Amino acid sequence: MEKLVLRSCIKCQSLRFFSSPTQLSTHGIHTTASLRQKAGGGKVGGWRRIRRGLLYGIGGATASSGILYAIADEPQRRKVRVLLGGIKRFFRSLKIGTLISLDYKYNLWGIAEDSEEYNELIKPCHKRAAERLLEGCLANGGLYVKLGQGLVSMNHILPREYLETLVVLQDRALPKKPHDIEQLFQEDFGKQPQEFFKKFEEEPIAAASLAQVHRAETHDGQQVAVKVQYIDLQDRFAGDVWTCEQLLKLIGWMHPKFAFAWVLQDLKDTLVQELDFVNEGKNSERCQSDLSHLKYVYVPKVHWDKTSTRVLTAEFIDGCKISNKDAIKKMGLSLYDVDQKLCRAFADQIFLSGFVHADPHPGNVFIRKDVKGQAQLVLLDHGLYDKLTQDDRQSLCSLYKAIVLNKEDNMQKFSKALGVDDYQVFCLLTKQGRVQFDKAPPLFRHKILSKKEYYELSPEVKAEWLEDYHALHERIRLVLRQMPTGLFFIFRNMNTIRAICQEHGNLIDRYGIMAKSAIRGARKFGVQDISWTGRIKAWLEMMNYDFRIKAENFKIWIGIVYLRILVWLGRVPSLEEIRSVIEKEQKRLNPV
C-alpha cells in the first residue's frame, strides 16, 4: 500500500496528499521539489532583474550626463567641473585637517605642556602640519591660498615652523593653463589676449591666491601688468567658503581653543568684493587720492578700457619686494628711510582716511627709486580694503591717543565706543606693544622673562601661570569677536607692517609714527565746527601728545647713553654683544 504524505502546495498553498515528495502528479498537482526549484529560480531571476535595471539606469544616467555635457557651452561645463572639483577639495581638506589633528594628539598624548619634552616634540608636529597645509593650499588654490596668506601675517601668534613654510604663499599659487586665459578673454572682451594686446606673455610673472599676473604691451607701446582672475574662481567660491566654514567648525570642536569659524563668516562679504576687479581699480584710485600728500607713495594707473570684473590692466612697475633687503641696499636706498615711509603711509590710511589696505604683505609693496633717486613705495593689489566709519575712526584715534597719554579712563571709554568691554587686552592689541595700566590687574600673577625661569618654577606657580595664559587666550578671542569686523583687517595691517619692520631690524620708532598720525586724525575730525576755545584745547592736547612721545624717546636715548658709559667703563659687554643676545632671545621667544 502506497504511503501518502500531507504537504502544502508551494504554488497554491493548499493542503494536498502526495504519494511521494518527489513524485510528479499526473493531474496537475505540484510536487514540493519542483515547486521549490521554480520558486528559487524566481527569486534569483528577480535579483537579476533588479541588478540589470540598476546597471541600465546608471548607464543611461551616465550617457545622458555625457550628452548634456557635450552639448553644453563652456560656462556650463565649467560649473560641472567646479562641482566635481569642490567635492574633491572638500575631502582633501578633511583628510589634511584630520591628519594634522591626529598628529598632534598622538605625538603629544600624555605629555605635560609645561615640560621641555613637550616643547621639543611639538616642533616637528608644527613642521609637518605646516607642510600639509601648504600642500593643501596650493592644491586647492583660490580661497585656501588667501587663508594661508592670512596665517603668515599672524607672525606674533603662529610658531616659526608655520611661518617659514607658508611664507611662499605670499606670491605663489598654481598657474592656470593658457586655454583658460584665452577662454576668459573671449568671454569678457570677445577677443583673444594676443589680439587684445600687441604682445602678451603667456608665462605669468606672478601667481597669487585669486589671480595671476602677465606682462603685456599695448598697441600704443605701453608696458602693462595684466591681472587675470582664475576662470573658475567665482563659480567655486561659495562652495569653498562653505567647506572652509565646516572645517573651521570641526577644528573648533576638536580643539576649542582654536574656534575661529566666526572670522570667516564675518569676512564673506569683503572677500566677495575682492573678486570684482573693477572695484579693485576704484580702490587703487582712491588710495592714490587719500595719500596724495605723501609724494613717495605711488599707485599704478589703471587702463580702464582693458579692465573687466575678472581682468585688471595697470601700469607695469619695475621694482623689488619690500622684504628683499639685499635688493634695496643694492639700489643704494636706506632701510630706515623705507620703513619710515611704509609706517607713515599706512598709519595715515588708518587714522586720517579710514580707508585701509587690508593685505599689505611684502608681495604687495614694491620699492623703487623716484626721479630724485629717493625710495618710493609702490602699493599693489587693492582688492581688499577696510572702510572705517567716521565714528569708528575717531574712536580709534582717541583710543590710541589715550594709550600714549596713559589715560586709563579714556582707554575704557573709547574701547566701549568700539564695542569692546575688555579694554586692557584691546589696548594691547591696538598698540601691539606694552601698555601701562594703573587700575587694571596684571595679566599674569607671576612675571617670567625666559623659558629657563619657567622650568625652574614650582609646580604650583607653573599651574597658575598656565591658568593665566589660557585665560588671556580666551580674552583675546572674546575681544576679536566683540570689536567691529573692520578692525580685524586694521590689526592685520598693523601686524604685517610690524613684521616687515622687525625683519628689517626694528630700525624706526613705529610707535611714535603711529601716534603722530593718530593725533592728526583726531584733530582732523575734532576741529570741524568747534569754537575757538575748543581749537585752543585741541592744540594744547597736541602739544602734550608730542611731549609724551618725545619724553619716551628721550628715556630711550638716556638709557643708550648710560649703557655706552657702562661699556666704556668695562662694566658690561659691548653693545654688539648685547644686541646679539637680544636678537637671539627675540627669535627664540617671539619668532618671526
Secondary structure as UniProt FT lines:
FT   STRAND          5..8
FT   TURN            10..12
FT   STRAND          15..18
FT   TURN            21..22
FT   TURN            26..27
FT   HELIX           32..71
FT   HELIX           74..107
FT   TURN            108..110
FT   TURN            113..114
FT   HELIX           116..140
FT   HELIX           143..153
FT   TURN            155..157
FT   HELIX           160..166
FT   HELIX           167..170
FT   HELIX           178..189
FT   HELIX           193..196
FT   STRAND          199..200
FT   STRAND          206..207
FT   STRAND          211..217
FT   TURN            219..220
FT   STRAND          223..229
FT   TURN            231..232
FT   HELIX           233..254
FT   HELIX           256..258
FT   HELIX           261..274
FT   HELIX           277..290
FT   TURN            291..293
FT   TURN            295..296
FT   STRAND          297..298
FT   HELIX           304..306
FT   STRAND          311..315
FT   STRAND          320..321
FT   TURN            322..323
FT   HELIX           325..330
FT   TURN            331..332
FT   HELIX           335..348
FT   HELIX           349..353
FT   STRAND          355..357
FT   HELIX           362..364
FT   STRAND          365..369
FT   TURN            371..372
FT   STRAND          375..379
FT   STRAND          385..387
FT   HELIX           390..405
FT   HELIX           408..417
FT   TURN            418..419
FT   HELIX           423..431
FT   HELIX           451..455
FT   HELIX           459..482
FT   HELIX           485..503
FT   TURN            504..505
FT   HELIX           510..526
FT   TURN            527..529
FT   HELIX           532..568
FT   TURN            569..570
FT   HELIX           575..589
//
